[in-house]
Amino acid sequence: MPITDDSKEKLKARLAKAIGHLNAVYRMVDEKKYCIDVLHQLKGVQSALDKTAEIILRQHLETCVVEAVKNQDSERVMDELIQVFRKAPNLYMLDDDEKLPTIDDAKGSGCCHN
């Protein structure tokens, strides 16, 4: 399932916050602000982008990956995920009380790659 209208708006709101943080970093550099303050603001940008990536990956795992496994297309999805984690090994970190989705956790149907 690709990004839905509901998730699109939530993701756009998160990205707008990241853009706001990044604009603040740009202004701070232009104004020659204290380096540590700039670094803190830059960390806010990174955190906002990381959280957005987590949300997108979680949605992909809960829909596309589960559906692919059900359709016995797990090899393609595993290759796809390996590529994602090679490019960003710290992309997805579970909180202590979270678990990876299972086939039984699948919500809805469909996949990003019909």
NUVEXLUM-59174 format. One record per residue (C-alpha): residue number from 1; residue in one letter; chain; x, y, z. Coordinates in Angstrom, 3 decimals. Each point is the difference from the previous one (the first is absolute). Example, Ala and Ser with C-alpha at 12.3 -4.5 7.8 and 13.67 -1.06 7.14 Angstrom:
! NUVEXLUM-59174
pt sese = 1	gunu = a	drenlum = A	u = 12.300	v = -4.500	w = 7.800;
pt sese = 2	gunu = s	drenlum = A	u = 1.370	v = 3.440	w = -0.660;
//
This chain:
! NUVEXLUM-59174
pt sese = 1	gunu = m	drenlum = A	u = 0.000	v = 0.000	w = 0.000;
pt sese = 2	gunu = p	drenlum = A	u = 1.552	v = 3.293	w = -0.973;
pt sese = 3	gunu = i	drenlum = A	u = -0.217	v = 3.084	w = 2.179;
pt sese = 4	gunu = t	drenlum = A	u = -3.652	v = 0.674	w = 0.776;
pt sese = 5	gunu = d	drenlum = A	u = -1.725	v = 3.384	w = 0.094;
pt sese = 6	gunu = d	drenlum = A	u = -0.090	v = -0.163	w = 3.812;
pt sese = 7	gunu = s	drenlum = A	u = 3.655	v = -0.955	w = 0.384;
pt sese = 8	gunu = k	drenlum = A	u = 0.985	v = 2.494	w = -2.713;
pt sese = 9	gunu = e	drenlum = A	u = -1.303	v = 2.920	w = 2.059;
pt sese = 10	gunu = k	drenlum = A	u = 1.734	v = -1.245	w = 3.165;
pt sese = 11	gunu = l	drenlum = A	u = 3.261	v = -0.506	w = -1.861;
pt sese = 12	gunu = k	drenlum = A	u = -0.241	v = 3.421	w = -1.646;
pt sese = 13	gunu = a	drenlum = A	u = -0.540	v = 1.587	w = 3.427;
pt sese = 14	gunu = r	drenlum = A	u = 3.117	v = -1.731	w = 1.334;
pt sese = 15	gunu = l	drenlum = A	u = 2.014	v = 1.064	w = -3.042;
pt sese = 16	gunu = a	drenlum = A	u = -1.227	v = 3.581	w = 0.366;
pt sese = 17	gunu = k	drenlum = A	u = 1.400	v = -0.005	w = 3.554;
pt sese = 18	gunu = a	drenlum = A	u = 3.311	v = -1.328	w = -1.299;
pt sese = 19	gunu = i	drenlum = A	u = 0.058	v = 2.722	w = -2.658;
pt sese = 20	gunu = g	drenlum = A	u = -0.674	v = 2.587	w = 2.700;
pt sese = 21	gunu = h	drenlum = A	u = 2.894	v = -1.328	w = 2.074;
pt sese = 22	gunu = l	drenlum = A	u = 2.260	v = -0.027	w = -3.042;
pt sese = 23	gunu = n	drenlum = A	u = -0.935	v = 3.590	w = -0.865;
pt sese = 24	gunu = a	drenlum = A	u = 0.863	v = 0.950	w = 3.571;
pt sese = 25	gunu = v	drenlum = A	u = 3.409	v = -1.681	w = -0.368;
pt sese = 26	gunu = y	drenlum = A	u = 0.577	v = 1.889	w = -3.243;
pt sese = 27	gunu = r	drenlum = A	u = -0.826	v = 3.319	w = 1.707;
pt sese = 28	gunu = m	drenlum = A	u = 2.176	v = -0.865	w = 2.990;
pt sese = 29	gunu = v	drenlum = A	u = 2.983	v = -0.679	w = -2.262;
pt sese = 30	gunu = d	drenlum = A	u = -0.664	v = 3.199	w = -1.928;
pt sese = 31	gunu = e	drenlum = A	u = -0.131	v = 1.907	w = 3.289;
pt sese = 32	gunu = k	drenlum = A	u = 3.171	v = -1.726	w = 1.244;
pt sese = 33	gunu = k	drenlum = A	u = -1.704	v = -1.388	w = 3.097;
pt sese = 34	gunu = y	drenlum = A	u = 1.803	v = -2.032	w = 2.643;
pt sese = 35	gunu = c	drenlum = A	u = 1.074	v = -3.360	w = -1.485;
pt sese = 36	gunu = i	drenlum = A	u = -1.528	v = -2.136	w = 2.748;
pt sese = 37	gunu = d	drenlum = A	u = -3.368	v = 1.704	w = -0.436;
pt sese = 38	gunu = v	drenlum = A	u = 0.167	v = -0.682	w = -3.748;
pt sese = 39	gunu = l	drenlum = A	u = 0.906	v = -3.625	w = 0.662;
pt sese = 40	gunu = h	drenlum = A	u = -2.975	v = -0.404	w = 2.352;
pt sese = 41	gunu = q	drenlum = A	u = -2.348	v = 1.433	w = -2.600;
pt sese = 42	gunu = l	drenlum = A	u = 1.542	v = -2.215	w = -2.681;
pt sese = 43	gunu = k	drenlum = A	u = -0.609	v = -3.018	w = 2.221;
pt sese = 44	gunu = g	drenlum = A	u = -3.668	v = 1.009	w = 0.026;
pt sese = 45	gunu = v	drenlum = A	u = -0.018	v = -0.194	w = -3.807;
pt sese = 46	gunu = q	drenlum = A	u = 1.629	v = -3.427	w = 0.054;
pt sese = 47	gunu = s	drenlum = A	u = -2.410	v = -1.278	w = 2.630;
pt sese = 48	gunu = a	drenlum = A	u = -3.035	v = 1.229	w = -1.920;
pt sese = 49	gunu = l	drenlum = A	u = 1.218	v = -1.684	w = -3.198;
pt sese = 50	gunu = d	drenlum = A	u = 0.896	v = -3.213	w = 1.832;
pt sese = 51	gunu = k	drenlum = A	u = -3.456	v = -0.188	w = 1.577;
pt sese = 52	gunu = t	drenlum = A	u = -1.631	v = 0.612	w = -3.386;
pt sese = 53	gunu = a	drenlum = A	u = 2.078	v = -2.795	w = -1.520;
pt sese = 54	gunu = e	drenlum = A	u = -0.997	v = -2.314	w = 2.868;
pt sese = 55	gunu = i	drenlum = A	u = -3.674	v = 0.684	w = -0.629;
pt sese = 56	gunu = i	drenlum = A	u = 0.339	v = -0.717	w = -3.717;
pt sese = 57	gunu = l	drenlum = A	u = 1.978	v = -3.176	w = 0.656;
pt sese = 58	gunu = r	drenlum = A	u = -2.494	v = -1.186	w = 2.619;
pt sese = 59	gunu = q	drenlum = A	u = -2.865	v = 0.515	w = -2.444;
pt sese = 60	gunu = h	drenlum = A	u = 1.935	v = -1.929	w = -2.632;
pt sese = 61	gunu = l	drenlum = A	u = 0.677	v = -2.857	w = 2.422;
pt sese = 62	gunu = e	drenlum = A	u = -3.605	v = -0.137	w = 1.167;
pt sese = 63	gunu = t	drenlum = A	u = -1.435	v = -0.045	w = -3.512;
pt sese = 64	gunu = c	drenlum = A	u = 2.287	v = -0.742	w = -2.926;
pt sese = 65	gunu = v	drenlum = A	u = 2.363	v = -2.403	w = 1.747;
pt sese = 66	gunu = v	drenlum = A	u = -2.771	v = -1.953	w = 1.722;
pt sese = 67	gunu = e	drenlum = A	u = -1.936	v = -0.221	w = -3.264;
pt sese = 68	gunu = a	drenlum = A	u = 3.075	v = -1.142	w = -1.920;
pt sese = 69	gunu = v	drenlum = A	u = 0.657	v = -2.762	w = 2.514;
pt sese = 70	gunu = k	drenlum = A	u = -3.628	v = -1.105	w = -0.257;
pt sese = 71	gunu = n	drenlum = A	u = 0.396	v = -0.081	w = -3.800;
pt sese = 72	gunu = q	drenlum = A	u = 3.251	v = -1.968	w = 0.282;
pt sese = 73	gunu = d	drenlum = A	u = 2.002	v = 2.906	w = -1.393;
pt sese = 74	gunu = s	drenlum = A	u = 2.213	v = 0.347	w = 3.047;
pt sese = 75	gunu = e	drenlum = A	u = 3.313	v = -0.275	w = -1.880;
pt sese = 76	gunu = r	drenlum = A	u = -0.626	v = 3.238	w = -1.916;
pt sese = 77	gunu = v	drenlum = A	u = -1.056	v = 1.828	w = 3.132;
pt sese = 78	gunu = m	drenlum = A	u = 2.969	v = -1.281	w = 1.983;
pt sese = 79	gunu = d	drenlum = A	u = 2.362	v = 1.222	w = -2.748;
pt sese = 80	gunu = e	drenlum = A	u = -1.764	v = 3.364	w = 0.032;
pt sese = 81	gunu = l	drenlum = A	u = 0.305	v = 0.330	w = 3.788;
pt sese = 82	gunu = i	drenlum = A	u = 3.642	v = -1.036	w = -0.014;
pt sese = 83	gunu = q	drenlum = A	u = 0.690	v = 2.830	w = -2.454;
pt sese = 84	gunu = v	drenlum = A	u = -1.846	v = 2.469	w = 2.233;
pt sese = 85	gunu = f	drenlum = A	u = 1.972	v = -1.041	w = 3.078;
pt sese = 86	gunu = r	drenlum = A	u = 3.309	v = 0.078	w = -1.886;
pt sese = 87	gunu = k	drenlum = A	u = -0.659	v = 3.627	w = -0.873;
pt sese = 88	gunu = a	drenlum = A	u = -1.257	v = 0.908	w = 3.468;
pt sese = 89	gunu = p	drenlum = A	u = 0.915	v = -2.665	w = 2.587;
pt sese = 90	gunu = n	drenlum = A	u = -1.430	v = 2.020	w = 2.894;
pt sese = 91	gunu = l	drenlum = A	u = -3.235	v = 0.841	w = -1.786;
pt sese = 92	gunu = y	drenlum = A	u = -2.299	v = -2.029	w = 2.156;
pt sese = 93	gunu = m	drenlum = A	u = 0.428	v = -0.449	w = 3.726;
pt sese = 94	gunu = l	drenlum = A	u = -2.739	v = -1.670	w = 2.048;
pt sese = 95	gunu = d	drenlum = A	u = -1.007	v = 1.567	w = 3.289;
pt sese = 96	gunu = d	drenlum = A	u = 0.229	v = -2.347	w = 2.992;
pt sese = 97	gunu = d	drenlum = A	u = -3.738	v = -0.767	w = -0.075;
pt sese = 98	gunu = e	drenlum = A	u = -0.270	v = -0.467	w = -3.791;
pt sese = 99	gunu = k	drenlum = A	u = 0.253	v = -3.104	w = -2.127;
pt sese = 100	gunu = l	drenlum = A	u = 0.372	v = -0.534	w = -3.707;
pt sese = 101	gunu = p	drenlum = A	u = -3.309	v = -0.663	w = -1.750;
pt sese = 102	gunu = t	drenlum = A	u = -0.944	v = -3.566	w = -0.775;
pt sese = 103	gunu = i	drenlum = A	u = -2.228	v = -1.414	w = -2.698;
pt sese = 104	gunu = d	drenlum = A	u = -2.840	v = -0.095	w = 2.551;
pt sese = 105	gunu = d	drenlum = A	u = 0.462	v = 3.739	w = 0.584;
pt sese = 106	gunu = a	drenlum = A	u = -0.791	v = 0.802	w = -3.638;
pt sese = 107	gunu = k	drenlum = A	u = -2.497	v = 2.777	w = -0.412;
pt sese = 108	gunu = g	drenlum = A	u = -1.701	v = 0.327	w = -3.339;
pt sese = 109	gunu = s	drenlum = A	u = 1.278	v = -1.397	w = -3.206;
pt sese = 110	gunu = g	drenlum = A	u = 1.998	v = 1.066	w = -2.953;
pt sese = 111	gunu = c	drenlum = A	u = 3.603	v = 0.765	w = -0.531;
pt sese = 112	gunu = c	drenlum = A	u = 2.199	v = 2.756	w = -1.293;
pt sese = 113	gunu = h	drenlum = A	u = 0.976	v = -2.172	w = -2.953;
pt sese = 114	gunu = n	drenlum = A	u = -3.151	v = -1.473	w = -1.492;
//
